Amino acid sequence: MNELQEQLIELQTRVAFQEDTLTQLNQVVAKQDQEILTLQQQLRLLAQRLEDALFVEEQGTAQPADDRPPHY
C-alpha cells in the first residue's frame, strides 16, 4: 500500500507541475497574441501612411525636404 501511495503522490505532483506549466504557457500565448494584434495595427497604419505619401507624390503636391518653402 505504501508503494501505491507514493505512486499516487508522484502522479499528483506531476499533474500539479503540468497545470502550472500550462498556465504559464497560456499567459505567454495571450501576451504574444496581444503583441501581434498591436503590431498588425501598427503595420496597417504604416501601410496607410506610405500609401498616402505615394499618392501625394504622384499628384505632384509633395514638397521635397531639401526645397526651401516659397517664403524664402
HTML snippet that shows the backbone in 3Dmol.js (N, CA, C, O; Angstrom):
<script src="https://3Dmol.org/build/3Dmol-min.js"></script>
<div id="view" style="width:600px;height:400px;position:relative"></div>
<script>
const pdb = `
ATOM      1  N   MET A   1       0.828  -1.202   0.000  1.00  0.00           N
ATOM      2  CA  MET A   1       0.000   0.000   0.000  1.00  0.00           C
ATOM      3  C   MET A   1       0.867   1.258   0.000  1.00  0.00           C
ATOM      4  O   MET A   1       0.503   2.268  -0.603  1.00  0.00           O
ATOM      5  N   ASN A   2       1.992   1.193   0.666  1.00  0.00           N
ATOM      6  CA  ASN A   2       2.896   2.326   0.733  1.00  0.00           C
ATOM      7  C   ASN A   2       3.394   2.701  -0.664  1.00  0.00           C
ATOM      8  O   ASN A   2       3.481   3.884  -0.990  1.00  0.00           O
ATOM      9  N   GLU A   3       3.717   1.719  -1.479  1.00  0.00           N
ATOM     10  CA  GLU A   3       4.178   1.964  -2.850  1.00  0.00           C
ATOM     11  C   GLU A   3       3.076   2.617  -3.680  1.00  0.00           C
ATOM     12  O   GLU A   3       3.351   3.506  -4.486  1.00  0.00           O
ATOM     13  N   LEU A   4       1.858   2.190  -3.493  1.00  0.00           N
ATOM     14  CA  LEU A   4       0.715   2.766  -4.213  1.00  0.00           C
ATOM     15  C   LEU A   4       0.519   4.236  -3.838  1.00  0.00           C
ATOM     16  O   LEU A   4       0.219   5.064  -4.698  1.00  0.00           O
ATOM     17  N   GLN A   5       0.686   4.554  -2.568  1.00  0.00           N
ATOM     18  CA  GLN A   5       0.560   5.937  -2.118  1.00  0.00           C
ATOM     19  C   GLN A   5       1.676   6.798  -2.718  1.00  0.00           C
ATOM     20  O   GLN A   5       1.431   7.932  -3.129  1.00  0.00           O
ATOM     21  N   GLU A   6       2.882   6.270  -2.768  1.00  0.00           N
ATOM     22  CA  GLU A   6       3.997   7.010  -3.350  1.00  0.00           C
ATOM     23  C   GLU A   6       3.756   7.285  -4.831  1.00  0.00           C
ATOM     24  O   GLU A   6       4.049   8.377  -5.319  1.00  0.00           O
ATOM     25  N   GLN A   7       3.229   6.306  -5.537  1.00  0.00           N
ATOM     26  CA  GLN A   7       2.922   6.492  -6.956  1.00  0.00           C
ATOM     27  C   GLN A   7       1.837   7.543  -7.138  1.00  0.00           C
ATOM     28  O   GLN A   7       1.898   8.366  -8.051  1.00  0.00           O
ATOM     29  N   LEU A   8       0.840   7.503  -6.251  1.00  0.00           N
ATOM     30  CA  LEU A   8      -0.243   8.478  -6.328  1.00  0.00           C
ATOM     31  C   LEU A   8       0.293   9.891  -6.066  1.00  0.00           C
ATOM     32  O   LEU A   8      -0.073  10.835  -6.766  1.00  0.00           O
ATOM     33  N   ILE A   9       1.142  10.031  -5.079  1.00  0.00           N
ATOM     34  CA  ILE A   9       1.731  11.329  -4.765  1.00  0.00           C
ATOM     35  C   ILE A   9       2.582  11.818  -5.933  1.00  0.00           C
ATOM     36  O   ILE A   9       2.538  12.998  -6.280  1.00  0.00           O
ATOM     37  N   GLU A  10       3.349  10.927  -6.535  1.00  0.00           N
ATOM     38  CA  GLU A  10       4.176  11.299  -7.684  1.00  0.00           C
ATOM     39  C   GLU A  10       3.310  11.763  -8.851  1.00  0.00           C
ATOM     40  O   GLU A  10       3.628  12.754  -9.507  1.00  0.00           O
ATOM     41  N   LEU A  11       2.224  11.054  -9.109  1.00  0.00           N
ATOM     42  CA  LEU A  11       1.319  11.453 -10.195  1.00  0.00           C
ATOM     43  C   LEU A  11       0.660  12.801  -9.898  1.00  0.00           C
ATOM     44  O   LEU A  11       0.530  13.638 -10.791  1.00  0.00           O
ATOM     45  N   GLN A  12       0.252  13.009  -8.668  1.00  0.00           N
ATOM     46  CA  GLN A  12      -0.356  14.281  -8.297  1.00  0.00           C
ATOM     47  C   GLN A  12       0.644  15.428  -8.441  1.00  0.00           C
ATOM     48  O   GLN A  12       0.289  16.529  -8.864  1.00  0.00           O
ATOM     49  N   THR A  13       1.894  15.153  -8.084  1.00  0.00           N
ATOM     50  CA  THR A  13       2.942  16.163  -8.225  1.00  0.00           C
ATOM     51  C   THR A  13       3.156  16.504  -9.695  1.00  0.00           C
ATOM     52  O   THR A  13       3.267  17.674 -10.060  1.00  0.00           O
ATOM     53  N   ARG A  14       3.213  15.484 -10.526  1.00  0.00           N
ATOM     54  CA  ARG A  14       3.389  15.716 -11.963  1.00  0.00           C
ATOM     55  C   ARG A  14       2.230  16.531 -12.536  1.00  0.00           C
ATOM     56  O   ARG A  14       2.441  17.461 -13.313  1.00  0.00           O
ATOM     57  N   VAL A  15       1.014  16.178 -12.150  1.00  0.00           N
ATOM     58  CA  VAL A  15      -0.160  16.901 -12.643  1.00  0.00           C
ATOM     59  C   VAL A  15      -0.107  18.360 -12.196  1.00  0.00           C
ATOM     60  O   VAL A  15      -0.437  19.259 -12.969  1.00  0.00           O
ATOM     61  N   ALA A  16       0.302  18.595 -10.965  1.00  0.00           N
ATOM     62  CA  ALA A  16       0.393  19.971 -10.467  1.00  0.00           C
ATOM     63  C   ALA A  16       1.415  20.765 -11.276  1.00  0.00           C
ATOM     64  O   ALA A  16       1.151  21.907 -11.654  1.00  0.00           O
ATOM     65  N   PHE A  17       2.578  20.174 -11.546  1.00  0.00           N
ATOM     66  CA  PHE A  17       3.591  20.861 -12.348  1.00  0.00           C
ATOM     67  C   PHE A  17       3.087  21.098 -13.771  1.00  0.00           C
ATOM     68  O   PHE A  17       3.336  22.156 -14.348  1.00  0.00           O
ATOM     69  N   GLN A  18       2.389  20.132 -14.332  1.00  0.00           N
ATOM     70  CA  GLN A  18       1.868  20.288 -15.692  1.00  0.00           C
ATOM     71  C   GLN A  18       0.812  21.387 -15.746  1.00  0.00           C
ATOM     72  O   GLN A  18       0.775  22.164 -16.700  1.00  0.00           O
ATOM     73  N   GLU A  19      -0.038  21.458 -14.738  1.00  0.00           N
ATOM     74  CA  GLU A  19      -1.051  22.516 -14.702  1.00  0.00           C
ATOM     75  C   GLU A  19      -0.384  23.884 -14.593  1.00  0.00           C
ATOM     76  O   GLU A  19      -0.817  24.841 -15.235  1.00  0.00           O
ATOM     77  N   ASP A  20       0.665  23.977 -13.785  1.00  0.00           N
ATOM     78  CA  ASP A  20       1.393  25.241 -13.644  1.00  0.00           C
ATOM     79  C   ASP A  20       2.042  25.627 -14.967  1.00  0.00           C
ATOM     80  O   ASP A  20       1.993  26.788 -15.375  1.00  0.00           O
ATOM     81  N   THR A  21       2.649  24.653 -15.632  1.00  0.00           N
ATOM     82  CA  THR A  21       3.284  24.906 -16.923  1.00  0.00           C
ATOM     83  C   THR A  21       2.255  25.358 -17.953  1.00  0.00           C
ATOM     84  O   THR A  21       2.507  26.288 -18.720  1.00  0.00           O
ATOM     85  N   LEU A  22       1.104  24.706 -17.971  1.00  0.00           N
ATOM     86  CA  LEU A  22       0.051  25.102 -18.913  1.00  0.00           C
ATOM     87  C   LEU A  22      -0.439  26.522 -18.633  1.00  0.00           C
ATOM     88  O   LEU A  22      -0.704  27.283 -19.563  1.00  0.00           O
ATOM     89  N   THR A  23      -0.556  26.870 -17.381  1.00  0.00           N
ATOM     90  CA  THR A  23      -0.981  28.222 -17.025  1.00  0.00           C
ATOM     91  C   THR A  23       0.040  29.251 -17.504  1.00  0.00           C
ATOM     92  O   THR A  23      -0.324  30.285 -18.062  1.00  0.00           O
ATOM     93  N   GLN A  24       1.315  28.959 -17.281  1.00  0.00           N
ATOM     94  CA  GLN A  24       2.368  29.868 -17.738  1.00  0.00           C
ATOM     95  C   GLN A  24       2.372  29.989 -19.258  1.00  0.00           C
ATOM     96  O   GLN A  24       2.488  31.090 -19.796  1.00  0.00           O
ATOM     97  N   LEU A  25       2.247  28.861 -19.946  1.00  0.00           N
ATOM     98  CA  LEU A  25       2.216  28.892 -21.416  1.00  0.00           C
ATOM     99  C   LEU A  25       1.013  29.672 -21.920  1.00  0.00           C
ATOM    100  O   LEU A  25       1.119  30.419 -22.892  1.00  0.00           O
ATOM    101  N   ASN A  26      -0.115  29.506 -21.273  1.00  0.00           N
ATOM    102  CA  ASN A  26      -1.315  30.235 -21.676  1.00  0.00           C
ATOM    103  C   ASN A  26      -1.106  31.739 -21.526  1.00  0.00           C
ATOM    104  O   ASN A  26      -1.539  32.516 -22.377  1.00  0.00           O
ATOM    105  N   GLN A  27      -0.444  32.148 -20.450  1.00  0.00           N
ATOM    106  CA  GLN A  27      -0.167  33.572 -20.246  1.00  0.00           C
ATOM    107  C   GLN A  27       0.767  34.104 -21.328  1.00  0.00           C
ATOM    108  O   GLN A  27       0.581  35.215 -21.825  1.00  0.00           O
ATOM    109  N   VAL A  28       1.765  33.314 -21.687  1.00  0.00           N
ATOM    110  CA  VAL A  28       2.705  33.731 -22.739  1.00  0.00           C
ATOM    111  C   VAL A  28       1.974  33.857 -24.069  1.00  0.00           C
ATOM    112  O   VAL A  28       2.173  34.829 -24.797  1.00  0.00           O
ATOM    113  N   VAL A  29       1.136  32.888 -24.386  1.00  0.00           N
ATOM    114  CA  VAL A  29       0.404  32.919 -25.649  1.00  0.00           C
ATOM    115  C   VAL A  29      -0.547  34.114 -25.687  1.00  0.00           C
ATOM    116  O   VAL A  29      -0.669  34.776 -26.717  1.00  0.00           O
ATOM    117  N   ALA A  30      -1.212  34.388 -24.585  1.00  0.00           N
ATOM    118  CA  ALA A  30      -2.129  35.535 -24.537  1.00  0.00           C
ATOM    119  C   ALA A  30      -1.361  36.843 -24.730  1.00  0.00           C
ATOM    120  O   ALA A  30      -1.824  37.739 -25.436  1.00  0.00           O
ATOM    121  N   LYS A  31      -0.187  36.952 -24.102  1.00  0.00           N
ATOM    122  CA  LYS A  31       0.630  38.161 -24.256  1.00  0.00           C
ATOM    123  C   LYS A  31       1.113  38.305 -25.696  1.00  0.00           C
ATOM    124  O   LYS A  31       1.078  39.398 -26.259  1.00  0.00           O
ATOM    125  N   GLN A  32       1.562  37.208 -26.286  1.00  0.00           N
ATOM    126  CA  GLN A  32       2.032  37.258 -27.666  1.00  0.00           C
ATOM    127  C   GLN A  32       0.899  37.603 -28.623  1.00  0.00           C
ATOM    128  O   GLN A  32       1.106  38.312 -29.608  1.00  0.00           O
ATOM    129  N   ASP A  33      -0.292  37.105 -28.336  1.00  0.00           N
ATOM    130  CA  ASP A  33      -1.444  37.422 -29.173  1.00  0.00           C
ATOM    131  C   ASP A  33      -1.718  38.921 -29.136  1.00  0.00           C
ATOM    132  O   ASP A  33      -1.988  39.535 -30.168  1.00  0.00           O
ATOM    133  N   GLN A  34      -1.647  39.505 -27.946  1.00  0.00           N
ATOM    134  CA  GLN A  34      -1.865  40.946 -27.828  1.00  0.00           C
ATOM    135  C   GLN A  34      -0.781  41.722 -28.568  1.00  0.00           C
ATOM    136  O   GLN A  34      -1.069  42.721 -29.228  1.00  0.00           O
ATOM    137  N   GLU A  35       0.471  41.263 -28.459  1.00  0.00           N
ATOM    138  CA  GLU A  35       1.565  41.923 -29.158  1.00  0.00           C
ATOM    139  C   GLU A  35       1.390  41.823 -30.672  1.00  0.00           C
ATOM    140  O   GLU A  35       1.669  42.779 -31.396  1.00  0.00           O
ATOM    141  N   ILE A  36       0.937  40.687 -31.140  1.00  0.00           N
ATOM    142  CA  ILE A  36       0.707  40.506 -32.582  1.00  0.00           C
ATOM    143  C   ILE A  36      -0.387  41.446 -33.055  1.00  0.00           C
ATOM    144  O   ILE A  36      -0.261  42.062 -34.114  1.00  0.00           O
ATOM    145  N   LEU A  37      -1.453  41.562 -32.288  1.00  0.00           N
ATOM    146  CA  LEU A  37      -2.537  42.481 -32.661  1.00  0.00           C
ATOM    147  C   LEU A  37      -2.036  43.925 -32.723  1.00  0.00           C
ATOM    148  O   LEU A  37      -2.395  44.677 -33.630  1.00  0.00           O
ATOM    149  N   THR A  38      -1.205  44.305 -31.752  1.00  0.00           N
ATOM    150  CA  THR A  38      -0.637  45.658 -31.741  1.00  0.00           C
ATOM    151  C   THR A  38       0.253  45.881 -32.956  1.00  0.00           C
ATOM    152  O   THR A  38       0.170  46.919 -33.612  1.00  0.00           O
ATOM    153  N   LEU A  39       1.105  44.904 -33.253  1.00  0.00           N
ATOM    154  CA  LEU A  39       1.993  45.019 -34.409  1.00  0.00           C
ATOM    155  C   LEU A  39       1.206  45.068 -35.717  1.00  0.00           C
ATOM    156  O   LEU A  39       1.577  45.803 -36.633  1.00  0.00           O
ATOM    157  N   GLN A  40       0.141  44.306 -35.812  1.00  0.00           N
ATOM    158  CA  GLN A  40      -0.679  44.342 -37.026  1.00  0.00           C
ATOM    159  C   GLN A  40      -1.313  45.716 -37.202  1.00  0.00           C
ATOM    160  O   GLN A  40      -1.380  46.236 -38.316  1.00  0.00           O
ATOM    161  N   GLN A  41      -1.776  46.300 -36.107  1.00  0.00           N
ATOM    162  CA  GLN A  41      -2.375  47.632 -36.185  1.00  0.00           C
ATOM    163  C   GLN A  41      -1.325  48.659 -36.608  1.00  0.00           C
ATOM    164  O   GLN A  41      -1.601  49.525 -37.439  1.00  0.00           O
ATOM    165  N   GLN A  42      -0.124  48.564 -36.037  1.00  0.00           N
ATOM    166  CA  GLN A  42       0.939  49.488 -36.417  1.00  0.00           C
ATOM    167  C   GLN A  42       1.316  49.313 -37.884  1.00  0.00           C
ATOM    168  O   GLN A  42       1.573  50.296 -38.579  1.00  0.00           O
ATOM    169  N   LEU A  43       1.350  48.085 -38.352  1.00  0.00           N
ATOM    170  CA  LEU A  43       1.681  47.824 -39.749  1.00  0.00           C
ATOM    171  C   LEU A  43       0.625  48.410 -40.676  1.00  0.00           C
ATOM    172  O   LEU A  43       0.958  48.978 -41.715  1.00  0.00           O
ATOM    173  N   ARG A  44      -0.641  48.277 -40.308  1.00  0.00           N
ATOM    174  CA  ARG A  44      -1.711  48.869 -41.116  1.00  0.00           C
ATOM    175  C   ARG A  44      -1.562  50.389 -41.182  1.00  0.00           C
ATOM    176  O   ARG A  44      -1.733  50.990 -42.243  1.00  0.00           O
ATOM    177  N   LEU A  45      -1.241  51.005 -40.041  1.00  0.00           N
ATOM    178  CA  LEU A  45      -1.065  52.457 -40.024  1.00  0.00           C
ATOM    179  C   LEU A  45       0.122  52.882 -40.890  1.00  0.00           C
ATOM    180  O   LEU A  45       0.041  53.864 -41.627  1.00  0.00           O
ATOM    181  N   LEU A  46       1.213  52.141 -40.797  1.00  0.00           N
ATOM    182  CA  LEU A  46       2.375  52.461 -41.630  1.00  0.00           C
ATOM    183  C   LEU A  46       2.067  52.278 -43.107  1.00  0.00           C
ATOM    184  O   LEU A  46       2.483  53.091 -43.932  1.00  0.00           O
ATOM    185  N   ALA A  47       1.351  51.231 -43.446  1.00  0.00           N
ATOM    186  CA  ALA A  47       0.983  50.993 -44.840  1.00  0.00           C
ATOM    187  C   ALA A  47       0.098  52.130 -45.348  1.00  0.00           C
ATOM    188  O   ALA A  47       0.243  52.578 -46.485  1.00  0.00           O
ATOM    189  N   GLN A  48      -0.817  52.592 -44.498  1.00  0.00           N
ATOM    190  CA  GLN A  48      -1.698  53.689 -44.894  1.00  0.00           C
ATOM    191  C   GLN A  48      -0.898  54.974 -45.091  1.00  0.00           C
ATOM    192  O   GLN A  48      -1.132  55.719 -46.043  1.00  0.00           O
ATOM    193  N   ARG A  49       0.047  55.228 -44.186  1.00  0.00           N
ATOM    194  CA  ARG A  49       0.885  56.425 -44.330  1.00  0.00           C
ATOM    195  C   ARG A  49       1.711  56.359 -45.610  1.00  0.00           C
ATOM    196  O   ARG A  49       1.847  57.359 -46.315  1.00  0.00           O
ATOM    197  N   LEU A  50       2.254  55.200 -45.909  1.00  0.00           N
ATOM    198  CA  LEU A  50       3.038  55.033 -47.130  1.00  0.00           C
ATOM    199  C   LEU A  50       2.156  55.242 -48.358  1.00  0.00           C
ATOM    200  O   LEU A  50       2.548  55.910 -49.314  1.00  0.00           O
ATOM    201  N   GLU A  51       0.979  54.668 -48.315  1.00  0.00           N
ATOM    202  CA  GLU A  51       0.048  54.834 -49.443  1.00  0.00           C
ATOM    203  C   GLU A  51      -0.319  56.299 -49.618  1.00  0.00           C
ATOM    204  O   GLU A  51      -0.372  56.794 -50.744  1.00  0.00           O
ATOM    205  N   ASP A  52      -0.573  56.995 -48.522  1.00  0.00           N
ATOM    206  CA  ASP A  52      -0.900  58.425 -48.591  1.00  0.00           C
ATOM    207  C   ASP A  52       0.274  59.232 -49.143  1.00  0.00           C
ATOM    208  O   ASP A  52       0.088  60.132 -49.962  1.00  0.00           O
ATOM    209  N   ALA A  53       1.487  58.899 -48.686  1.00  0.00           N
ATOM    210  CA  ALA A  53       2.674  59.620 -49.156  1.00  0.00           C
ATOM    211  C   ALA A  53       2.890  59.385 -50.645  1.00  0.00           C
ATOM    212  O   ALA A  53       3.235  60.315 -51.374  1.00  0.00           O
ATOM    213  N   LEU A  54       2.690  58.156 -51.101  1.00  0.00           N
ATOM    214  CA  LEU A  54       2.850  57.862 -52.524  1.00  0.00           C
ATOM    215  C   LEU A  54       1.792  58.568 -53.353  1.00  0.00           C
ATOM    216  O   LEU A  54       2.077  59.030 -54.458  1.00  0.00           O
ATOM    217  N   PHE A  55       0.577  58.658 -52.833  1.00  0.00           N
ATOM    218  CA  PHE A  55      -0.491  59.352 -53.548  1.00  0.00           C
ATOM    219  C   PHE A  55      -0.156  60.830 -53.692  1.00  0.00           C
ATOM    220  O   PHE A  55      -0.324  61.410 -54.765  1.00  0.00           O
ATOM    221  N   VAL A  56       0.314  61.431 -52.620  1.00  0.00           N
ATOM    222  CA  VAL A  56       0.677  62.851 -52.657  1.00  0.00           C
ATOM    223  C   VAL A  56       1.820  63.058 -53.645  1.00  0.00           C
ATOM    224  O   VAL A  56       1.826  64.029 -54.401  1.00  0.00           O
ATOM    225  N   GLU A  57       2.777  62.152 -53.635  1.00  0.00           N
ATOM    226  CA  GLU A  57       3.916  62.263 -54.548  1.00  0.00           C
ATOM    227  C   GLU A  57       3.473  62.125 -55.996  1.00  0.00           C
ATOM    228  O   GLU A  57       3.966  62.840 -56.868  1.00  0.00           O
ATOM    229  N   GLU A  58       2.545  61.212 -56.257  1.00  0.00           N
ATOM    230  CA  GLU A  58       2.038  61.023 -57.621  1.00  0.00           C
ATOM    231  C   GLU A  58       1.276  62.252 -58.102  1.00  0.00           C
ATOM    232  O   GLU A  58       1.290  62.569 -59.292  1.00  0.00           O
ATOM    233  N   GLN A  59       0.619  62.935 -57.191  1.00  0.00           N
ATOM    234  CA  GLN A  59      -0.143  64.122 -57.552  1.00  0.00           C
ATOM    235  C   GLN A  59       0.755  65.334 -57.769  1.00  0.00           C
ATOM    236  O   GLN A  59       0.308  66.368 -58.263  1.00  0.00           O
ATOM    237  N   GLY A  60       2.023  65.197 -57.396  1.00  0.00           N
ATOM    238  CA  GLY A  60       2.958  66.299 -57.592  1.00  0.00           C
ATOM    239  C   GLY A  60       2.831  67.383 -56.554  1.00  0.00           C
ATOM    240  O   GLY A  60       3.377  68.472 -56.733  1.00  0.00           O
ATOM    241  N   THR A  61       2.133  67.121 -55.484  1.00  0.00           N
ATOM    242  CA  THR A  61       1.959  68.131 -54.443  1.00  0.00           C
ATOM    243  C   THR A  61       2.945  67.964 -53.308  1.00  0.00           C
ATOM    244  O   THR A  61       2.941  68.742 -52.354  1.00  0.00           O
ATOM    245  N   ALA A  62       3.786  66.955 -53.408  1.00  0.00           N
ATOM    246  CA  ALA A  62       4.771  66.732 -52.349  1.00  0.00           C
ATOM    247  C   ALA A  62       5.882  67.752 -52.469  1.00  0.00           C
ATOM    248  O   ALA A  62       6.306  68.098 -53.572  1.00  0.00           O
ATOM    249  N   GLN A  63       6.342  68.223 -51.349  1.00  0.00           N
ATOM    250  CA  GLN A  63       7.430  69.182 -51.330  1.00  0.00           C
ATOM    251  C   GLN A  63       8.649  68.470 -50.756  1.00  0.00           C
ATOM    252  O   GLN A  63       8.643  68.078 -49.589  1.00  0.00           O
ATOM    253  N   PRO A  64       9.686  68.300 -51.559  1.00  0.00           N
ATOM    254  CA  PRO A  64      10.880  67.623 -51.045  1.00  0.00           C
ATOM    255  C   PRO A  64      11.425  68.316 -49.823  1.00  0.00           C
ATOM    256  O   PRO A  64      11.291  69.532 -49.679  1.00  0.00           O
ATOM    257  N   ALA A  65      12.027  67.566 -48.955  1.00  0.00           N
ATOM    258  CA  ALA A  65      12.533  68.105 -47.691  1.00  0.00           C
ATOM    259  C   ALA A  65      13.641  69.126 -47.917  1.00  0.00           C
ATOM    260  O   ALA A  65      13.826  70.031 -47.103  1.00  0.00           O
ATOM    261  N   ASP A  66      14.374  68.987 -49.012  1.00  0.00           N
ATOM    262  CA  ASP A  66      15.508  69.889 -49.270  1.00  0.00           C
ATOM    263  C   ASP A  66      15.068  71.229 -49.861  1.00  0.00           C
ATOM    264  O   ASP A  66      15.814  72.206 -49.795  1.00  0.00           O
ATOM    265  N   ASP A  67      13.899  71.284 -50.422  1.00  0.00           N
ATOM    266  CA  ASP A  67      13.431  72.540 -51.031  1.00  0.00           C
ATOM    267  C   ASP A  67      13.081  73.545 -49.947  1.00  0.00           C
ATOM    268  O   ASP A  67      12.567  73.205 -48.881  1.00  0.00           O
ATOM    269  N   ARG A  68      13.381  74.795 -50.267  1.00  0.00           N
ATOM    270  CA  ARG A  68      13.001  75.856 -49.346  1.00  0.00           C
ATOM    271  C   ARG A  68      11.526  76.190 -49.573  1.00  0.00           C
ATOM    272  O   ARG A  68      11.030  76.134 -50.698  1.00  0.00           O
ATOM    273  N   PRO A  69      10.854  76.529 -48.514  1.00  0.00           N
ATOM    274  CA  PRO A  69       9.461  76.950 -48.682  1.00  0.00           C
ATOM    275  C   PRO A  69       9.397  78.230 -49.510  1.00  0.00           C
ATOM    276  O   PRO A  69      10.394  78.945 -49.605  1.00  0.00           O
ATOM    277  N   PRO A  70       8.254  78.531 -50.108  1.00  0.00           N
ATOM    278  CA  PRO A  70       8.132  79.685 -51.015  1.00  0.00           C
ATOM    279  C   PRO A  70       8.423  81.023 -50.336  1.00  0.00           C
ATOM    280  O   PRO A  70       8.762  81.971 -51.043  1.00  0.00           O
ATOM    281  N   HIS A  71       8.317  81.158 -49.060  1.00  0.00           N
ATOM    282  CA  HIS A  71       8.511  82.458 -48.422  1.00  0.00           C
ATOM    283  C   HIS A  71       9.980  82.807 -48.233  1.00  0.00           C
ATOM    284  O   HIS A  71      10.277  83.883 -47.713  1.00  0.00           O
ATOM    285  N   TYR A  72      10.929  81.933 -48.639  1.00  0.00           N
ATOM    286  CA  TYR A  72      12.365  82.235 -48.528  1.00  0.00           C
ATOM    287  C   TYR A  72      12.854  82.967 -49.733  1.00  0.00           C
ATOM    288  O   TYR A  72      14.035  83.303 -49.814  1.00  0.00           O
TER     289      TYR A  72
END
`;
const viewer = $3Dmol.createViewer("view");
viewer.addModel(pdb, "pdb");
viewer.setStyle({}, {cartoon: {color: "spectrum"}});
viewer.zoomTo();
viewer.render();
</script>
